[in-house]
Amino acid sequence: MNRENSGYTIIYAAVMVIIVALGLAFTHQALSERQTANVNIDKMQQILRSLNMDVSAADAQQKYDELVKNAYLITPEGEKVEGSEGTSPDDPAFSTELDDERAAGLPVYEAEVDGSVKYIIPMQGTGLWGPIWGYLAVEADGSTIYGAEFGHQGETPGLGAEIATPSFRKQFTGKELIKEGSFRSVAVVKSGQTAAGRDYVDGISGGTITSKGVDAMLLNSVGKYSKFLMNLNAAQ
C-alpha cells in the first residue's frame, strides 16, 4: 500500500485508535477491580475499628471473616429483610449505603467478640468541609456502645479531623443510646457542658461545626435504627 495515500493514513489512524482504546479498556478493568478490592478492605478495617480492633490491610479480610458472623438488611420497623443475609462484599448489607434511596433496607452487621454479640451499624453525615461517616458497635442490649469509628473527607487537620483519632472515638465506649425506655442517642457537646437526659462526649476543641455534624449524624443515622435497637433492648 502506498504510504503517501490518504487511505493508508486513515486506516493507520483507525488501527491505532482501536489499539489504544483496547489498551485503555484493559487497564481500566484491571485497575477498577483492584480499586474495588481496596475500597472493600478499607470498609472492613473501619468496621473492625468500631470493634476496637485496628488491623492492617493485609489482615483485614481474615479478621473480618473471623468476627463478623452475619450481616443483613432491616426495615425501618427493625425487622430483618427476607433473603438479605450474607457477609461478603457482594451481599446486600455490605454493598448497601445509607444514602441509597433504592436500598431494600438498612445494613446491620453482627459480630462476636469474646463470646458476646455486637451489632454494628453505619452512619453518614456532614462536617464543615464535606461528608463524614462512621460505624457504631452496640452491645446485645441495643443501648450500650461497645466502640465507634469515624471518618471524614476533608475536615481541617488538628481541628475537625480529630474525630478520626482514637482519643475521640474512645469517649463513646460505655455510653447509652437508650434512656428511660426511649432512644436518646449520644450528644457531642463543648467541653464542660452537659446534655440533659442524654449521655454525652466532649466535642473537638476548635472544631465546633464538625462536632455538631457528628452529633447530628448520631441522632439521625443511628435514629433510623431506633426501633431495631429498642427491640433488642426490650428482649433483655
NORRALIN-V42547 format. One record per residue. N is the residue number from 0. RES is the residue in one small letter. SS is DSSP state (h for helix, s for strand, l for the rest). OMEGA is omega as a letter, one per 40 degrees, with the letter a starting at -180 (NA if undefined). Layout:
((N,RES,SS,OMEGA) (N,RES,SS,OMEGA))
//
This chain:
((0,m,l,i) (1,n,l,a) (2,r,l,i) (3,e,l,a) (4,n,l,a) (5,s,h,i) (6,g,h,i) (7,y,h,a) (8,t,h,a) (9,i,h,a) (10,i,h,i) (11,y,h,a) (12,a,h,a) (13,a,h,i) (14,v,h,a) (15,m,h,i) (16,v,h,a) (17,i,h,a) (18,i,h,a) (19,v,h,i) (20,a,h,i) (21,l,h,i) (22,g,h,i) (23,l,h,i) (24,a,h,i) (25,f,h,a) (26,t,h,i) (27,h,h,a) (28,q,h,a) (29,a,h,a) (30,l,h,a) (31,s,h,i) (32,e,h,i) (33,r,h,i) (34,q,h,i) (35,t,h,i) (36,a,h,i) (37,n,h,i) (38,v,h,i) (39,n,h,i) (40,i,h,i) (41,d,h,i) (42,k,h,i) (43,m,h,i) (44,q,h,i) (45,q,h,i) (46,i,h,i) (47,l,h,i) (48,r,h,i) (49,s,h,i) (50,l,l,i) (51,n,l,i) (52,m,l,a) (53,d,l,a) (54,v,l,i) (55,s,l,i) (56,a,h,a) (57,a,h,a) (58,d,h,a) (59,a,h,a) (60,q,h,a) (61,q,h,a) (62,k,h,i) (63,y,h,i) (64,d,h,a) (65,e,h,a) (66,l,h,a) (67,v,s,a) (68,k,s,a) (69,n,s,i) (70,a,s,a) (71,y,s,i) (72,l,s,i) (73,i,s,i) (74,t,l,i) (75,p,l,i) (76,e,l,i) (77,g,l,a) (78,e,l,a) (79,k,s,i) (80,v,l,a) (81,e,l,i) (82,g,l,a) (83,s,l,a) (84,e,l,i) (85,g,l,a) (86,t,l,a) (87,s,l,a) (88,p,l,a) (89,d,l,a) (90,d,l,a) (91,p,h,a) (92,a,h,a) (93,f,h,a) (94,s,h,a) (95,t,l,i) (96,e,l,a) (97,l,l,a) (98,d,l,i) (99,d,l,a) (100,e,l,a) (101,r,l,a) (102,a,l,a) (103,a,l,a) (104,g,l,a) (105,l,s,a) (106,p,s,i) (107,v,s,i) (108,y,s,i) (109,e,s,i) (110,a,s,i) (111,e,s,a) (112,v,s,a) (113,d,l,i) (114,g,l,a) (115,s,s,a) (116,v,s,i) (117,k,s,i) (118,y,s,a) (119,i,s,a) (120,i,s,a) (121,p,s,i) (122,m,s,i) (123,q,s,i) (124,g,s,a) (125,t,s,i) (126,g,l,i) (127,l,l,a) (128,w,l,a) (129,g,l,a) (130,p,s,i) (131,i,s,a) (132,w,s,i) (133,g,s,i) (134,y,s,i) (135,l,s,i) (136,a,s,a) (137,v,s,i) (138,e,s,a) (139,a,l,i) (140,d,l,i) (141,g,l,a) (142,s,l,a) (143,t,s,i) (144,i,s,i) (145,y,s,a) (146,g,s,a) (147,a,s,i) (148,e,s,i) (149,f,s,i) (150,g,s,a) (151,h,s,a) (152,q,l,a) (153,g,l,i) (154,e,l,a) (155,t,l,i) (156,p,l,a) (157,g,l,i) (158,l,l,a) (159,g,h,a) (160,a,h,a) (161,e,h,i) (162,i,h,a) (163,a,h,a) (164,t,l,i) (165,p,h,a) (166,s,h,i) (167,f,h,a) (168,r,h,a) (169,k,h,i) (170,q,h,a) (171,f,h,a) (172,t,l,i) (173,g,l,i) (174,k,l,a) (175,e,s,i) (176,l,l,a) (177,i,s,i) (178,k,s,i) (179,e,l,i) (180,g,l,a) (181,s,s,i) (182,f,s,a) (183,r,l,a) (184,s,l,i) (185,v,s,a) (186,a,s,i) (187,v,s,a) (188,v,s,i) (189,k,l,i) (190,s,l,a) (191,g,l,i) (192,q,l,i) (193,t,l,i) (194,a,l,a) (195,a,l,i) (196,g,l,a) (197,r,l,i) (198,d,s,a) (199,y,s,i) (200,v,s,i) (201,d,s,i) (202,g,l,a) (203,i,l,i) (204,s,l,a) (205,g,l,i) (206,g,l,a) (207,t,h,a) (208,i,h,i) (209,t,h,i) (210,s,h,i) (211,k,h,i) (212,g,h,i) (213,v,h,i) (214,d,h,i) (215,a,h,i) (216,m,h,i) (217,l,h,a) (218,l,h,a) (219,n,h,a) (220,s,h,i) (221,v,h,i) (222,g,h,i) (223,k,h,a) (224,y,h,a) (225,s,h,a) (226,k,h,i) (227,f,h,a) (228,l,h,i) (229,m,h,i) (230,n,h,i) (231,l,h,a) (232,n,h,a) (233,a,h,a) (234,a,l,a) (235,q,l,NA))
//
